[in-house]
Amino acid sequence: GENVEQHPSTLSVQEGDSAVIKCTYSDSASNYFPWYKQELGKRPQLIIDIRSNVGEKKDQRIAVTLNKTAKHFSLHITETQPEDSAVYFCAASNSGGSNYKLTFGKGTLLTVNP
Amino acid sequence: ETGVTQSPTHLIKTRGQQVTLRCSSQSGHNTVSWYQQALGQGPQFIFQYYREEENGRGNFPPRFSGLQFPNYSSELNVNALELDDSALYLCASSEAGVRETQYFGPGTRLLVL
């Protein structure tokens, strides 16, 4: 089955700096890659996603890139703010498979220091 | 538009007991997926329900079972609770045509003593 590796497990940046979180996946059939933000005690919140027919997607200060050949995708957050502090999870799914399960990485704890 | 809701928010059970967790999907969503999130880990897929039938199961034993109702709400049942079942149980709903795009509820935190 699919396996998703996520790095780093913790990331500390100064406010205004950029943050990058990287994930690799194992199943070449995966074609949908969402990112979730989970604040302490809250639900995972979908912040951005990308499909395999696209190499990059941006939404204000966040962007995601996908390299299908290398089977990796990354989350980029620019001009970080303290409210960006949370655990971020990447996930992968094969939307053409028999079900649409998400396989998650182990998460990255991002701390933005004021 | 109402988001995904779950009940109860917290639950304490003892080993060997049974538990039922409930999920109401977001308006217009007909697919519900259940995940278990252990402390410090990413969510792990338990199973998915679509049109009231189980549509895929992760690596969980048969004592984890579920239901989906005609209004698309869903239940997760766990029998013979074990200490390792202590976790945050999340449900996520999605709509037909984009079932991979899943929106999560707030979760039920289960503690098994």
Interface residues (C-beta under 8 A of the other chain):
Chain A: V4 Q6 Y32 P34 Y36 K42 R43 P44 Q45 L46 D49 F89 A91 S93 S95 S98 N99 Y100 K101 L102 T103 F104 G105 K106 G107
Chain B: V4 T31 S33 Y35 G40 Q41 G42 P43 Q44 F45 Q48 N55 G56 G58 L90 A92 S94 R99 E100 T101 Q102 Y103 F104 G105 P106 G107
